[in-house]
Amino acid sequence: MRVEICKYGEIDVPEDLILDFPEGIHGFPQLKRCCLVLYSSTPGLRWLQSVDDPSLAFLTIEPHLIFPDYEAELPDSDSLALGLTEADQAAIITLVTISEDGSAITTNLLAPIVINIRTCCARQVILETDRYLTQHLITSHVTGEMYAGADAQNR
């Protein structure tokens, strides 16, 4: 499938890699179909790109790369909705936010996006814990890598 992406133009994405968000994501209920596009050579950083709206993309990260002890215990209702029976059937990414002045880069560990890797069904899940916040600061070494990737894209 050809997908138009505002940052890269058109790319080919295999149909079986299109993520299906039956309920959208929080604040974006119209976001039903997405794909993951590499941000740069930095491991774990990807754009969550809408297949239907080229202007809608979110920077994401694999939280385990920054927070090795991160544990996302899904409520049973979310596991059921995603068709998950084993933990290894799921991939987890979190949304990244960059402050307007670029001084703070955070990720939302409280509401990860969980993907059933067998079916490509995805949903944003709100964890039932007070262990995580919606804005966890990302370490400086990752921040430098992110800006390096952004510079490479602007060339």
Secondary structure as GFF3:
##gff-version 3
##sequence-region A 1 155
A	DSSP	beta_strand	2	5	.	.	.	ID=ss1
A	DSSP	beta_strand	9	12	.	.	.	ID=ss2
A	DSSP	three_ten_helix	15	17	.	.	.	ID=ss3
A	DSSP	beta_strand	19	20	.	.	.	ID=ss4
A	DSSP	beta_strand	33	38	.	.	.	ID=ss5
A	DSSP	beta_strand	45	50	.	.	.	ID=ss6
A	DSSP	beta_strand	57	61	.	.	.	ID=ss7
A	DSSP	three_ten_helix	63	65	.	.	.	ID=ss8
A	DSSP	alpha_helix	76	82	.	.	.	ID=ss9
A	DSSP	three_ten_helix	87	89	.	.	.	ID=ss10
A	DSSP	beta_strand	90	98	.	.	.	ID=ss11
A	DSSP	beta_strand	105	107	.	.	.	ID=ss12
A	DSSP	beta_strand	113	116	.	.	.	ID=ss13
A	DSSP	beta_strand	122	124	.	.	.	ID=ss14
A	DSSP	beta_strand	136	137	.	.	.	ID=ss15
A	DSSP	alpha_helix	140	153	.	.	.	ID=ss16
###
